Amino acid sequence: MRHVRCPVAAAASNQLHRRLLAMIRQNLLQQTTAPGAGDILARCRALVQPALLTAMERLHPQLQQMAGFSFGWCDQHGTPETRAGTSGKGIRQALAVLSAEAAGGSAEMALPGAVAVELVHAFSLVHDDIMDGDEKRRHRATLWKAYGVGPALLAGDALLGLAVETVVNVCGEHALEAVRYLAAAITDLACGQAQDLDFEDRPWTGANAVAVDEYQAMADQKTGALLRCAAAIGAVLTGGPPPVIRALAVMGLYLGRAFQAVDDLLGICGDPSITGKPIYSDLRRGKKTLPILAAINSGTSPGHRLGELLNSHQPLDENLFPLAAALIEEAGGLCRARQESQRNLTCALRILDNAPIANSATKELAAIATFLDKRAR
């Protein structure tokens, strides 16, 4: 049955679309030309967001509003925010754009892929927040907290469907391969999330405890798969040489590993004014992350004490968070996560140095990669 839009809602949606586009163009005019990571991200964001807004016109007006809220473009009532589109850095969409340029194509050719990975990322955050019970993201209410669980689930589903549709509708011989990359990333992401949920029911220590390498394999799916897709899909859509596409995909996987290691650090000791989440957020949720697992399995006295503490308090009492964080650091958990981030960043940069791509593209991709590692410093 064909959906018929309410004229009032459709008019409001079109007005929101026009105002957001105007703000995005104004932001572009105010950008500097310095080649730092922030400016590279801003350039890519300014290219992708108009296409993202256009794609969302396909959605019901209420779904558009909820999607706009999740991206930080408007408040809960649909009023555009003055800093439209600044929610999130747009790392995945930037990788898609830069990968197209690295393969010798244009940024415009990468736009469907960039829009798609950004929509999949948004979908995953909406559903993750529901599953984790998180009430805050980026200093504001999460989508389910603002609109309710049912509407948020529906909005997440719509974002996922729109992501696939955006790539399916691409004309050209390379569209099918791009769809394969996107579909594989979505499947891996879901499998990684399922494994992460399974970890919550397993003990901190003992025969059935989560091992560090098991956690890292999960993170490769939950985080690395979409970054791997983002780093390759632009090159795929431009018809880039297979060696370039493969190199960019592997680089994206290493970036995913570095990204997750930094996220895990922020989940223990991140500044709430920067992360938008309360301090000790992963300890509050009882999440099994790299610093915690590495500390417990360190064979040290602080690691042993940490395991006993977490096993005896489920969930952990508020007043014990500082003690747990201190034990994680003493047992080397934070150091292990920093080393993991740096090691994977080094691998990603080495791939860029050896890949047959233009020097200018290498520099911009390297700037983004280094930015990911610096988030926890």
N, C-alpha and C positions, 0 to 999 in steps of 0.2 A: 504494500500500500504506500502510495506516494505521500511524503510528509509535506504538509502545508504550514508555512510559518505564520505566526501571529504578526500582523503588520506593525504593531507598536513595538513588539520585541525585536523584530527584524530591523526597524529603523534605529532603535537604540544600539543594536549590535553594529550596524553600519557606521553610526556616529562614533562609537568606541574605536572601531577599526581606523577611521580617518584621523582621529585625535592621536592614536598611538603611532600611526605612520608619520604624522607631523613631528612628534617628539623624537622619533628615531632619526629622522632626517636632520633635525636640529642638533642632536647629539653628534651626528657624523660631521656636521660643519664645525663643531667645537673641538674636534679631535686634533691632536698634534700629529706630526709626521715622524716622531721618534720611533725607531724600530724595536722598542721594548715589548715585553710580553703583553702588558696591558693594552698597548696600542694595536698590537696584532689581533688580540681578542676582540677589541672594539671594532676594528675594521671588518672582521669576519661577522661579528654580531650585526653590524649595520647592513651587511649584504644579505644575511639570512633572515632576519626578523620580518622584513616585508613579505618574503615568500612564506614564512611561517604563519603570519596573519592571514594571508590569502588562502592558505590551505585550510585554516580554521573556519573559513566562511562556509565550508561544507557541513559544519556541525549545527545542531539546534542552538538557538540563541543562549539558552541557559547553560548548555555545555560549553559554549564559547566563553561565557562569563567565568565559569569555574576554571576553565583552562587558563584564561587570562590571569585569574587570581593565583593559580599555581605557578605561573611564570613571573609573578610580581608586577604585572602590567596594570592591575587595577585592584581596588579594595574589594571587600566582601559584597558590596552593593553594586559593583560594576563601575565605580567612578575611577577614571584613569589616574594612576599614580604619577607624580611629577617626575620621578626617576624611572620612567618606563623601561622595562627590560633589563634592569640591573640586578635582578634576582638570579644569582648563579653567574658563573664566569663564561659559560658557553664553550667549554673546552672541547666537547665532542663535535659540535658544529664547526669549530675552528679547524680541528684536525681534518674533517671532511673537505673543507675548502682548500686547505694547504696541501692535502694529498693530491688533489686535482692539479694544482699548480706545480707540484713536484713531478708529476707525470707528464708535464708539458701541455696540460689543458688549461681551460679558463675556469675561474671561480664560478661563473654562471652555470657551467655544465655540472658542477657539483651540488647545486642548490637542492635538488630533490633528495639527495643522499644526506645532506646536512640537516634539512628539515626533518627527515625521517629519524635520524639518530637522536636528534633533540627531543622529538616526540616520544620515542621509546624511553629515553632517560626520564622524561617527565612522568610517563606512565609508571615506571618502576618506582619512582619516589612516592607517588601517590599511594600505590599499593603497599610499599614498604612501611610507610608511616602508619597505615591501618594495622598491618600485621604486628608492628613493634609497639603500637599504642603511643607513638610520639605525638605530642600536642603542639610542638613548636618546630619550625624549620625556618632558618634565615630570619630570625627575630620576629616572626609572625605566626599566626595560627596555621596548622597544617590544613589541608583541604577537607579532610574528614571532620576535623574539629570545627571548621567554619560552616560546613554545609550538611554534615551528617555522613555516616558510613555509606549508606545506600547511594546517595548522589555522587559521593567521591569515587566509589567503585565504578559507577556508570561512566563518570568522566575519564577515569583511567582506561577503561575499556575502549572508549571512543578515541582517546589519544593513540592507543596501540593500533586500532583499526585504521586510523588516518595515516599513521606512519607507513604501514604496509601499502595502503592505497596510493600514497604519494610516489613511491618507487615503482609500483606496478604500472602506473599511468605514464611513465617515461617512455618516450618513443626512441627507438634505436636498438641496435644489435646488442648493446651491453647491459640493457635493463635487466634481463633475466639473471645474469651473474650478480648484479647488485642486489636483486631480491634474495638470491641464495645467501649472500653474505649477511643480509639483514635478518632473514629467517633463522639462520644458524645462531646468530647472536641472541635473538629473542629466546630460542630454545635453551641455549646455554645459561642465559640469565635466570630463567625460571628454574632450571635444575640446580643452579647455584643457590638460589633463594630457598629452595626446598631443603637442600643440605644444611643451610644455615639454620633453618627452623629446627631441623632434626638435632643439630648440635645443642640447642637449648635444653633438650630433655636428657642429655647425657651428662655424666658426672665430671667434675673437674679433675679428679685423679682416679687411678685404678685401671682395671683391664679394659673398660669400655670408654675411657677418657678420650677426648679429641686430641690427636697428635698434631704437631706443628705442620708437618707436610700435608696432612689431611686438610687442615684449615687453608693452607696456601692453594691447594687444588680447588677448593670451593671458591676462593677469591678469584682465581683465574676465570671461573665461569661467571660469577656474580658481578664482578667489576671489569676484569680484563677482556671479556668477550665483546662488550659493546665498544670499548676503546679500540680494540683490534679492528672491529668493523668500521668505526669512524675513521681510523687512520688509513683504511684501504678503499672505502666505498667511493670517494671522490675520484681516485685514480681509476677505479673500475669503470665508472660512468664516462670518463673521458677516453676510455680505450687505451689506457696506459700499458706499457710493456709488462708482461708477466713477472719478470725479475723485480721490477720496481714495486708492483703490487704486493708481491710476497714479502719484500723487505719492509714495506710500510706496515703490513699486517703484523709481522713479528715485532716491529718496533712498538706498535700499539699495545701488544700484549705485555711487553716489558713496562711500558708506561702504566698500564693497568695495575701491575704488581707494585710499582713505586707509589702510585696514587693510593692504593689500599693501605699500604704500610703507613703512609702519612696520615690517612684518615683514622687508622687505629691509634696513632699517637695522639691525635686531636681528641679522640674519644676518651682518653685518659686524662690528659693535661691541657686540653685546648682552652683558650680564652673565650668565655661565653660571648664577649662583645664582638668577637670575630667569627666564631662558629655558629652563633645563633642558637646554641643548645646549652643546657646547664653543664657545669663542670662535672667531671667523672661520669659523663653520660653513658658510656658503655658499661661501667661498673653498676650504675643504677639499673640498667636493663638486664644485667647478668649475661652480657654478650661475651662469647668466647672469641677473643681477638688475638692477633699475633703477640703483642707485648705481654698479655696475661699468660697465654699458653707457653711462650718462651720462658717466662719467669718461673712458672710452676715446674717446667721440665729442665730447669737449669742445673739441678743437682746441688743447689746452694741452700744454706740454712734459711735465708729470707724466702726463697722459692717454696721450701717445704712449709714454712709458716703461712705463706699466702694460700697454698692449697688447703691447709687445715681451716684457715679463716673462711674461705669461700664455701667449703663443704659444710661447715657448721652454722653458717648464716645464709639461708636462702629464703627471701632475698637478703642482700647485705644491708645492715642497718646504716642509716644516714651518717651517724657519728663515726663509722668505721671506714668510710670512703678515703679520708686522708691516709689512714694507716695502710690500707690496701695499695693505694697509689705509691706510697713510700716503699713498700715491700717489692712492688713491681720494678721500681727503679733500682733498688739495692740488688735485686736478683739479676739485673741486666736486661730486663724485658724491653725497656724503652730504648736502650742502646741497640738491641737486636733489631728493632723495627727501623731505627735510623739507618743502620747498616744495610738492611734489606732494601730500603728506599734508595740509598745511594748506589748499591750494587746494580739494581735494575735500571736506574737512570743511566749509569755508565754503559750498560749493555745497549740501551736504546740509542744513546749518542754514538756508540761505536758503529751500530748498524747504519745510522745516518751518514757517518763519515765514509763508509764503504759502499753505500748505495749509489747507483748510477743516476743521480738526480742533480738538478741545477744547484749551484752553491747558494744562491739567494734563498731557495726553498729550504735547503738544509739549515741555514741560519735561523729562519723563522720557526721551523719545527723544533730546533734545538732550544730556542728561547721559550717555547711553550713547555717543552719537557722539563727544563730547569725550573720554570715557574711552579710546576706541580710539586717538585721536591722542596721548594722553599716555603710552602704554605705553613709548615710546622716550626719555622724558625723565627 
